[in-house]
């Protein structure tokens, strides 16, 4: 895993970790050691990347399915005007797929770096 330092943490992450409610004691968690914080930060960021990757992959698959559906519709359509309109919709769906797939690849690279793969 990529080694994080306290300088890598955002202000919100520091506040979230050091000043959030302690669920079992009812008080506030303060004065936690640096190593526990860095482990928490690594897990938090890796979890966020995994969620983003899952969402991006789902959205790209949905766009690809939409593209395939439009192609099937266009192939079945007899009217040339309607066929061209459906192909235009298919083209837009494919552009969305490409954009979302590139985003997914970018997230995948970040995740590999975070997990040191």
Phi and psi in radians as a Rosetta constraint file:
Dihedral C 1 N 2 CA 2 C 2 CIRCULARHARMONIC -1.184 0.35
Dihedral N 2 CA 2 C 2 N 3 CIRCULARHARMONIC 2.292 0.35
Dihedral C 2 N 3 CA 3 C 3 CIRCULARHARMONIC -1.324 0.35
Dihedral N 3 CA 3 C 3 N 4 CIRCULARHARMONIC 2.143 0.35
Dihedral C 3 N 4 CA 4 C 4 CIRCULARHARMONIC -1.683 0.35
Dihedral N 4 CA 4 C 4 N 5 CIRCULARHARMONIC 2.686 0.35
Dihedral C 4 N 5 CA 5 C 5 CIRCULARHARMONIC -2.139 0.35
Dihedral N 5 CA 5 C 5 N 6 CIRCULARHARMONIC 3.002 0.35
Dihedral C 5 N 6 CA 6 C 6 CIRCULARHARMONIC -1.076 0.35
Dihedral N 6 CA 6 C 6 N 7 CIRCULARHARMONIC -0.494 0.35
Dihedral C 6 N 7 CA 7 C 7 CIRCULARHARMONIC -1.202 0.35
Dihedral N 7 CA 7 C 7 N 8 CIRCULARHARMONIC -0.353 0.35
Dihedral C 7 N 8 CA 8 C 8 CIRCULARHARMONIC -1.334 0.35
Dihedral N 8 CA 8 C 8 N 9 CIRCULARHARMONIC -0.364 0.35
Dihedral C 8 N 9 CA 9 C 9 CIRCULARHARMONIC -1.318 0.35
Dihedral N 9 CA 9 C 9 N 10 CIRCULARHARMONIC 2.493 0.35
Dihedral C 9 N 10 CA 10 C 10 CIRCULARHARMONIC -1.473 0.35
Dihedral N 10 CA 10 C 10 N 11 CIRCULARHARMONIC 2.896 0.35
Dihedral C 10 N 11 CA 11 C 11 CIRCULARHARMONIC -1.024 0.35
Dihedral N 11 CA 11 C 11 N 12 CIRCULARHARMONIC -0.744 0.35
Dihedral C 11 N 12 CA 12 C 12 CIRCULARHARMONIC -1.107 0.35
Dihedral N 12 CA 12 C 12 N 13 CIRCULARHARMONIC -0.689 0.35
Dihedral C 12 N 13 CA 13 C 13 CIRCULARHARMONIC -1.163 0.35
Dihedral N 13 CA 13 C 13 N 14 CIRCULARHARMONIC -0.697 0.35
Dihedral C 13 N 14 CA 14 C 14 CIRCULARHARMONIC -1.111 0.35
Dihedral N 14 CA 14 C 14 N 15 CIRCULARHARMONIC -0.771 0.35
Dihedral C 14 N 15 CA 15 C 15 CIRCULARHARMONIC -1.133 0.35
Dihedral N 15 CA 15 C 15 N 16 CIRCULARHARMONIC -0.765 0.35
Dihedral C 15 N 16 CA 16 C 16 CIRCULARHARMONIC -1.044 0.35
Dihedral N 16 CA 16 C 16 N 17 CIRCULARHARMONIC -0.730 0.35
Dihedral C 16 N 17 CA 17 C 17 CIRCULARHARMONIC -1.365 0.35
Dihedral N 17 CA 17 C 17 N 18 CIRCULARHARMONIC -0.840 0.35
Dihedral C 17 N 18 CA 18 C 18 CIRCULARHARMONIC -1.472 0.35
Dihedral N 18 CA 18 C 18 N 19 CIRCULARHARMONIC -0.381 0.35
Dihedral C 18 N 19 CA 19 C 19 CIRCULARHARMONIC -2.191 0.35
Dihedral N 19 CA 19 C 19 N 20 CIRCULARHARMONIC 0.371 0.35
Dihedral C 19 N 20 CA 20 C 20 CIRCULARHARMONIC -1.592 0.35
Dihedral N 20 CA 20 C 20 N 21 CIRCULARHARMONIC 2.858 0.35
Dihedral C 20 N 21 CA 21 C 21 CIRCULARHARMONIC -1.123 0.35
Dihedral N 21 CA 21 C 21 N 22 CIRCULARHARMONIC 2.438 0.35
Dihedral C 21 N 22 CA 22 C 22 CIRCULARHARMONIC -1.497 0.35
Dihedral N 22 CA 22 C 22 N 23 CIRCULARHARMONIC 2.010 0.35
Dihedral C 22 N 23 CA 23 C 23 CIRCULARHARMONIC -1.103 0.35
Dihedral N 23 CA 23 C 23 N 24 CIRCULARHARMONIC -0.522 0.35
Dihedral C 23 N 24 CA 24 C 24 CIRCULARHARMONIC -1.592 0.35
Dihedral N 24 CA 24 C 24 N 25 CIRCULARHARMONIC -0.615 0.35
Dihedral C 24 N 25 CA 25 C 25 CIRCULARHARMONIC -1.623 0.35
Dihedral N 25 CA 25 C 25 N 26 CIRCULARHARMONIC -0.306 0.35
Dihedral C 25 N 26 CA 26 C 26 CIRCULARHARMONIC 1.447 0.35
Dihedral N 26 CA 26 C 26 N 27 CIRCULARHARMONIC -0.144 0.35
Dihedral C 26 N 27 CA 27 C 27 CIRCULARHARMONIC -1.704 0.35
Dihedral N 27 CA 27 C 27 N 28 CIRCULARHARMONIC -2.759 0.35
Dihedral C 27 N 28 CA 28 C 28 CIRCULARHARMONIC -1.892 0.35
Dihedral N 28 CA 28 C 28 N 29 CIRCULARHARMONIC 2.514 0.35
Dihedral C 28 N 29 CA 29 C 29 CIRCULARHARMONIC -1.529 0.35
Dihedral N 29 CA 29 C 29 N 30 CIRCULARHARMONIC 2.131 0.35
Dihedral C 29 N 30 CA 30 C 30 CIRCULARHARMONIC -2.471 0.35
Dihedral N 30 CA 30 C 30 N 31 CIRCULARHARMONIC 2.829 0.35
Dihedral C 30 N 31 CA 31 C 31 CIRCULARHARMONIC 1.043 0.35
Dihedral N 31 CA 31 C 31 N 32 CIRCULARHARMONIC 0.566 0.35
Dihedral C 31 N 32 CA 32 C 32 CIRCULARHARMONIC -1.249 0.35
Dihedral N 32 CA 32 C 32 N 33 CIRCULARHARMONIC 2.643 0.35
Dihedral C 32 N 33 CA 33 C 33 CIRCULARHARMONIC -1.292 0.35
Dihedral N 33 CA 33 C 33 N 34 CIRCULARHARMONIC 2.775 0.35
Dihedral C 33 N 34 CA 34 C 34 CIRCULARHARMONIC -1.080 0.35
Dihedral N 34 CA 34 C 34 N 35 CIRCULARHARMONIC -0.761 0.35
Dihedral C 34 N 35 CA 35 C 35 CIRCULARHARMONIC -1.125 0.35
Dihedral N 35 CA 35 C 35 N 36 CIRCULARHARMONIC -0.739 0.35
Dihedral C 35 N 36 CA 36 C 36 CIRCULARHARMONIC -1.091 0.35
Dihedral N 36 CA 36 C 36 N 37 CIRCULARHARMONIC -0.688 0.35
Dihedral C 36 N 37 CA 37 C 37 CIRCULARHARMONIC -1.108 0.35
Dihedral N 37 CA 37 C 37 N 38 CIRCULARHARMONIC -0.786 0.35
Dihedral C 37 N 38 CA 38 C 38 CIRCULARHARMONIC -1.145 0.35
Dihedral N 38 CA 38 C 38 N 39 CIRCULARHARMONIC -0.614 0.35
Dihedral C 38 N 39 CA 39 C 39 CIRCULARHARMONIC -1.151 0.35
Dihedral N 39 CA 39 C 39 N 40 CIRCULARHARMONIC -0.780 0.35
Dihedral C 39 N 40 CA 40 C 40 CIRCULARHARMONIC -1.047 0.35
Dihedral N 40 CA 40 C 40 N 41 CIRCULARHARMONIC -0.767 0.35
Dihedral C 40 N 41 CA 41 C 41 CIRCULARHARMONIC -1.094 0.35
Dihedral N 41 CA 41 C 41 N 42 CIRCULARHARMONIC -0.743 0.35
Dihedral C 41 N 42 CA 42 C 42 CIRCULARHARMONIC -1.089 0.35
Dihedral N 42 CA 42 C 42 N 43 CIRCULARHARMONIC -0.780 0.35
Dihedral C 42 N 43 CA 43 C 43 CIRCULARHARMONIC -1.131 0.35
Dihedral N 43 CA 43 C 43 N 44 CIRCULARHARMONIC -0.706 0.35
Dihedral C 43 N 44 CA 44 C 44 CIRCULARHARMONIC -1.090 0.35
Dihedral N 44 CA 44 C 44 N 45 CIRCULARHARMONIC -0.849 0.35
Dihedral C 44 N 45 CA 45 C 45 CIRCULARHARMONIC -1.207 0.35
Dihedral N 45 CA 45 C 45 N 46 CIRCULARHARMONIC -0.672 0.35
Dihedral C 45 N 46 CA 46 C 46 CIRCULARHARMONIC -1.117 0.35
Dihedral N 46 CA 46 C 46 N 47 CIRCULARHARMONIC -0.716 0.35
Dihedral C 46 N 47 CA 47 C 47 CIRCULARHARMONIC -1.083 0.35
Dihedral N 47 CA 47 C 47 N 48 CIRCULARHARMONIC -0.715 0.35
Dihedral C 47 N 48 CA 48 C 48 CIRCULARHARMONIC -1.118 0.35
Dihedral N 48 CA 48 C 48 N 49 CIRCULARHARMONIC -0.703 0.35
Dihedral C 48 N 49 CA 49 C 49 CIRCULARHARMONIC -1.154 0.35
Dihedral N 49 CA 49 C 49 N 50 CIRCULARHARMONIC -0.708 0.35
Dihedral C 49 N 50 CA 50 C 50 CIRCULARHARMONIC -1.094 0.35
Dihedral N 50 CA 50 C 50 N 51 CIRCULARHARMONIC -0.735 0.35
Dihedral C 50 N 51 CA 51 C 51 CIRCULARHARMONIC -1.111 0.35
Dihedral N 51 CA 51 C 51 N 52 CIRCULARHARMONIC -0.767 0.35
Dihedral C 51 N 52 CA 52 C 52 CIRCULARHARMONIC -1.125 0.35
Dihedral N 52 CA 52 C 52 N 53 CIRCULARHARMONIC -0.689 0.35
Dihedral C 52 N 53 CA 53 C 53 CIRCULARHARMONIC -1.129 0.35
Dihedral N 53 CA 53 C 53 N 54 CIRCULARHARMONIC -0.772 0.35
Dihedral C 53 N 54 CA 54 C 54 CIRCULARHARMONIC -1.076 0.35
Dihedral N 54 CA 54 C 54 N 55 CIRCULARHARMONIC -0.798 0.35
Dihedral C 54 N 55 CA 55 C 55 CIRCULARHARMONIC -1.114 0.35
Dihedral N 55 CA 55 C 55 N 56 CIRCULARHARMONIC -0.719 0.35
Dihedral C 55 N 56 CA 56 C 56 CIRCULARHARMONIC -1.176 0.35
Dihedral N 56 CA 56 C 56 N 57 CIRCULARHARMONIC -0.721 0.35
Dihedral C 56 N 57 CA 57 C 57 CIRCULARHARMONIC -1.153 0.35
Dihedral N 57 CA 57 C 57 N 58 CIRCULARHARMONIC -0.701 0.35
Dihedral C 57 N 58 CA 58 C 58 CIRCULARHARMONIC -1.092 0.35
Dihedral N 58 CA 58 C 58 N 59 CIRCULARHARMONIC -0.788 0.35
Dihedral C 58 N 59 CA 59 C 59 CIRCULARHARMONIC -1.158 0.35
Dihedral N 59 CA 59 C 59 N 60 CIRCULARHARMONIC -0.691 0.35
Dihedral C 59 N 60 CA 60 C 60 CIRCULARHARMONIC -1.181 0.35
Dihedral N 60 CA 60 C 60 N 61 CIRCULARHARMONIC -0.671 0.35
Dihedral C 60 N 61 CA 61 C 61 CIRCULARHARMONIC -1.136 0.35
Dihedral N 61 CA 61 C 61 N 62 CIRCULARHARMONIC -0.679 0.35
Dihedral C 61 N 62 CA 62 C 62 CIRCULARHARMONIC -1.113 0.35
Dihedral N 62 CA 62 C 62 N 63 CIRCULARHARMONIC -0.730 0.35
Dihedral C 62 N 63 CA 63 C 63 CIRCULARHARMONIC -1.147 0.35
Dihedral N 63 CA 63 C 63 N 64 CIRCULARHARMONIC -0.669 0.35
Dihedral C 63 N 64 CA 64 C 64 CIRCULARHARMONIC -1.157 0.35
Dihedral N 64 CA 64 C 64 N 65 CIRCULARHARMONIC -0.728 0.35
Dihedral C 64 N 65 CA 65 C 65 CIRCULARHARMONIC -1.079 0.35
Dihedral N 65 CA 65 C 65 N 66 CIRCULARHARMONIC -0.697 0.35
Dihedral C 65 N 66 CA 66 C 66 CIRCULARHARMONIC -1.109 0.35
Dihedral N 66 CA 66 C 66 N 67 CIRCULARHARMONIC -0.736 0.35
Dihedral C 66 N 67 CA 67 C 67 CIRCULARHARMONIC -1.044 0.35
Dihedral N 67 CA 67 C 67 N 68 CIRCULARHARMONIC -0.825 0.35
Dihedral C 67 N 68 CA 68 C 68 CIRCULARHARMONIC -1.093 0.35
Dihedral N 68 CA 68 C 68 N 69 CIRCULARHARMONIC -0.697 0.35
Dihedral C 68 N 69 CA 69 C 69 CIRCULARHARMONIC -1.098 0.35
Dihedral N 69 CA 69 C 69 N 70 CIRCULARHARMONIC -0.752 0.35
Dihedral C 69 N 70 CA 70 C 70 CIRCULARHARMONIC -1.105 0.35
Dihedral N 70 CA 70 C 70 N 71 CIRCULARHARMONIC -0.692 0.35
Dihedral C 70 N 71 CA 71 C 71 CIRCULARHARMONIC -1.110 0.35
Dihedral N 71 CA 71 C 71 N 72 CIRCULARHARMONIC -0.726 0.35
Dihedral C 71 N 72 CA 72 C 72 CIRCULARHARMONIC -1.094 0.35
Dihedral N 72 CA 72 C 72 N 73 CIRCULARHARMONIC -0.756 0.35
Dihedral C 72 N 73 CA 73 C 73 CIRCULARHARMONIC -1.087 0.35
Dihedral N 73 CA 73 C 73 N 74 CIRCULARHARMONIC -0.752 0.35
Dihedral C 73 N 74 CA 74 C 74 CIRCULARHARMONIC -1.137 0.35
Dihedral N 74 CA 74 C 74 N 75 CIRCULARHARMONIC -0.690 0.35
Dihedral C 74 N 75 CA 75 C 75 CIRCULARHARMONIC -1.161 0.35
Dihedral N 75 CA 75 C 75 N 76 CIRCULARHARMONIC -0.529 0.35
Dihedral C 75 N 76 CA 76 C 76 CIRCULARHARMONIC -1.460 0.35
Dihedral N 76 CA 76 C 76 N 77 CIRCULARHARMONIC -0.357 0.35
Dihedral C 76 N 77 CA 77 C 77 CIRCULARHARMONIC -1.302 0.35
Dihedral N 77 CA 77 C 77 N 78 CIRCULARHARMONIC 2.391 0.35
Dihedral C 77 N 78 CA 78 C 78 CIRCULARHARMONIC -1.636 0.35
Dihedral N 78 CA 78 C 78 N 79 CIRCULARHARMONIC -0.595 0.35
Dihedral C 78 N 79 CA 79 C 79 CIRCULARHARMONIC -1.292 0.35
Dihedral N 79 CA 79 C 79 N 80 CIRCULARHARMONIC 2.158 0.35
Dihedral C 79 N 80 CA 80 C 80 CIRCULARHARMONIC -1.082 0.35
Dihedral N 80 CA 80 C 80 N 81 CIRCULARHARMONIC -0.741 0.35
Dihedral C 80 N 81 CA 81 C 81 CIRCULARHARMONIC -1.068 0.35
Dihedral N 81 CA 81 C 81 N 82 CIRCULARHARMONIC -0.818 0.35
Dihedral C 81 N 82 CA 82 C 82 CIRCULARHARMONIC -1.151 0.35
Dihedral N 82 CA 82 C 82 N 83 CIRCULARHARMONIC -0.662 0.35
Dihedral C 82 N 83 CA 83 C 83 CIRCULARHARMONIC -1.066 0.35
Dihedral N 83 CA 83 C 83 N 84 CIRCULARHARMONIC -0.773 0.35
Dihedral C 83 N 84 CA 84 C 84 CIRCULARHARMONIC -1.138 0.35
Dihedral N 84 CA 84 C 84 N 85 CIRCULARHARMONIC -0.678 0.35
Dihedral C 84 N 85 CA 85 C 85 CIRCULARHARMONIC -1.093 0.35
Dihedral N 85 CA 85 C 85 N 86 CIRCULARHARMONIC -0.744 0.35
Dihedral C 85 N 86 CA 86 C 86 CIRCULARHARMONIC -1.175 0.35
Dihedral N 86 CA 86 C 86 N 87 CIRCULARHARMONIC -0.686 0.35
Dihedral C 86 N 87 CA 87 C 87 CIRCULARHARMONIC -1.109 0.35
Dihedral N 87 CA 87 C 87 N 88 CIRCULARHARMONIC -0.624 0.35
Dihedral C 87 N 88 CA 88 C 88 CIRCULARHARMONIC -1.107 0.35
Dihedral N 88 CA 88 C 88 N 89 CIRCULARHARMONIC -0.720 0.35
Dihedral C 88 N 89 CA 89 C 89 CIRCULARHARMONIC -1.117 0.35
Dihedral N 89 CA 89 C 89 N 90 CIRCULARHARMONIC -0.686 0.35
Dihedral C 89 N 90 CA 90 C 90 CIRCULARHARMONIC -1.111 0.35
Dihedral N 90 CA 90 C 90 N 91 CIRCULARHARMONIC -0.699 0.35
Dihedral C 90 N 91 CA 91 C 91 CIRCULARHARMONIC -1.094 0.35
Dihedral N 91 CA 91 C 91 N 92 CIRCULARHARMONIC -0.743 0.35
Dihedral C 91 N 92 CA 92 C 92 CIRCULARHARMONIC -1.122 0.35
Dihedral N 92 CA 92 C 92 N 93 CIRCULARHARMONIC -0.711 0.35
Dihedral C 92 N 93 CA 93 C 93 CIRCULARHARMONIC -1.110 0.35
Dihedral N 93 CA 93 C 93 N 94 CIRCULARHARMONIC -0.689 0.35
Dihedral C 93 N 94 CA 94 C 94 CIRCULARHARMONIC -1.193 0.35
Dihedral N 94 CA 94 C 94 N 95 CIRCULARHARMONIC -0.646 0.35
Dihedral C 94 N 95 CA 95 C 95 CIRCULARHARMONIC -1.086 0.35
Dihedral N 95 CA 95 C 95 N 96 CIRCULARHARMONIC -0.734 0.35
Dihedral C 95 N 96 CA 96 C 96 CIRCULARHARMONIC -1.080 0.35
Dihedral N 96 CA 96 C 96 N 97 CIRCULARHARMONIC -0.736 0.35
Dihedral C 96 N 97 CA 97 C 97 CIRCULARHARMONIC -1.029 0.35
Dihedral N 97 CA 97 C 97 N 98 CIRCULARHARMONIC -0.841 0.35
Dihedral C 97 N 98 CA 98 C 98 CIRCULARHARMONIC -1.057 0.35
Dihedral N 98 CA 98 C 98 N 99 CIRCULARHARMONIC -0.764 0.35
Dihedral C 98 N 99 CA 99 C 99 CIRCULARHARMONIC -1.097 0.35
Dihedral N 99 CA 99 C 99 N 100 CIRCULARHARMONIC -0.806 0.35
Dihedral C 99 N 100 CA 100 C 100 CIRCULARHARMONIC -1.186 0.35
Dihedral N 100 CA 100 C 100 N 101 CIRCULARHARMONIC -0.612 0.35
Dihedral C 100 N 101 CA 101 C 101 CIRCULARHARMONIC -1.167 0.35
Dihedral N 101 CA 101 C 101 N 102 CIRCULARHARMONIC -0.716 0.35
Dihedral C 101 N 102 CA 102 C 102 CIRCULARHARMONIC -1.103 0.35
Dihedral N 102 CA 102 C 102 N 103 CIRCULARHARMONIC -0.698 0.35
Dihedral C 102 N 103 CA 103 C 103 CIRCULARHARMONIC -1.090 0.35
Dihedral N 103 CA 103 C 103 N 104 CIRCULARHARMONIC -0.725 0.35
Dihedral C 103 N 104 CA 104 C 104 CIRCULARHARMONIC -1.108 0.35
Dihedral N 104 CA 104 C 104 N 105 CIRCULARHARMONIC -0.716 0.35
Dihedral C 104 N 105 CA 105 C 105 CIRCULARHARMONIC -1.110 0.35
Dihedral N 105 CA 105 C 105 N 106 CIRCULARHARMONIC -0.700 0.35
Dihedral C 105 N 106 CA 106 C 106 CIRCULARHARMONIC -1.102 0.35
Dihedral N 106 CA 106 C 106 N 107 CIRCULARHARMONIC -0.770 0.35
Dihedral C 106 N 107 CA 107 C 107 CIRCULARHARMONIC -1.128 0.35
Dihedral N 107 CA 107 C 107 N 108 CIRCULARHARMONIC -0.680 0.35
Dihedral C 107 N 108 CA 108 C 108 CIRCULARHARMONIC -1.070 0.35
Dihedral N 108 CA 108 C 108 N 109 CIRCULARHARMONIC -0.717 0.35
Dihedral C 108 N 109 CA 109 C 109 CIRCULARHARMONIC -1.109 0.35
Dihedral N 109 CA 109 C 109 N 110 CIRCULARHARMONIC -0.758 0.35
Dihedral C 109 N 110 CA 110 C 110 CIRCULARHARMONIC -1.098 0.35
Dihedral N 110 CA 110 C 110 N 111 CIRCULARHARMONIC -0.695 0.35
Dihedral C 110 N 111 CA 111 C 111 CIRCULARHARMONIC -1.158 0.35
Dihedral N 111 CA 111 C 111 N 112 CIRCULARHARMONIC -0.728 0.35
Dihedral C 111 N 112 CA 112 C 112 CIRCULARHARMONIC -1.085 0.35
Dihedral N 112 CA 112 C 112 N 113 CIRCULARHARMONIC -0.693 0.35
Dihedral C 112 N 113 CA 113 C 113 CIRCULARHARMONIC -1.144 0.35
Dihedral N 113 CA 113 C 113 N 114 CIRCULARHARMONIC -0.727 0.35
Dihedral C 113 N 114 CA 114 C 114 CIRCULARHARMONIC -1.153 0.35
Dihedral N 114 CA 114 C 114 N 115 CIRCULARHARMONIC -0.621 0.35
Dihedral C 114 N 115 CA 115 C 115 CIRCULARHARMONIC -1.608 0.35
Dihedral N 115 CA 115 C 115 N 116 CIRCULARHARMONIC 0.012 0.35
Dihedral C 115 N 116 CA 116 C 116 CIRCULARHARMONIC 0.992 0.35
Dihedral N 116 CA 116 C 116 N 117 CIRCULARHARMONIC 0.842 0.35
